[in-house]
Amino acid sequence: MLAMGVLTGCSSGSAANTAESYISGDGSVTFIDAADRKAAPALGGMTLAGTNYSHTSGRITVVNVWASWCSPCRSEIPTLIALSEKYTEAIFLGILTRDMPAAAEAFARRFAIPYPTLIDDSILLGFRDSLPVNAIPSTAVIDKNGRVAGRILGEVTVASLSKLIERVSSE
């Protein structure tokens, strides 16, 4: 029974079946060589805090796709917050998907997420030609030139995300 719960992760069940079209990631890390990278989608729009956000390239950007009903999302948030404080030269940004803004706002307040979260999950379609972020959670790392350099499908760890950020930073 425990194995069943681990295998299904965020793939079914909560928030009125909002996760039906999503799968739980396995923590796999993908890195793309600089010559093979494609442009990241435009990152901007309304945030959970009610402000308008517009991203500009020039810095490494870590984009985390999450939902408040997702157990691995809840588990990884302390790691993301700690890494956002460690890698201050990088921009951290969330994208809320398939969630109710009120629930997500309460989640963000509870964990004191220090970076903005966009509430337009249509942004995710922009990743389809590079590294689709089709699991919840998913984390993409965008290089300084605005191109998708890597992705973690599933819950990040300090080691997996640090290694990806540092690899992209050293280019």
Secondary structure, 3 states (H helix, E strand, C coil): CHHHHHHHCCCCCCCCCCCCCCECCCCEEEECCHHHCCECCCCEEEECCCCEEECCCCCCEEEEEECCCCHHHHHHHHHHHHHHHHCCCCEEEEEECCCCHHHHHHHHHHHCCCCCEECCHHHHHHHCCCCCCCECCEEEEECCCCEEEEEEECCCCHHHHHHHHHHHHCC
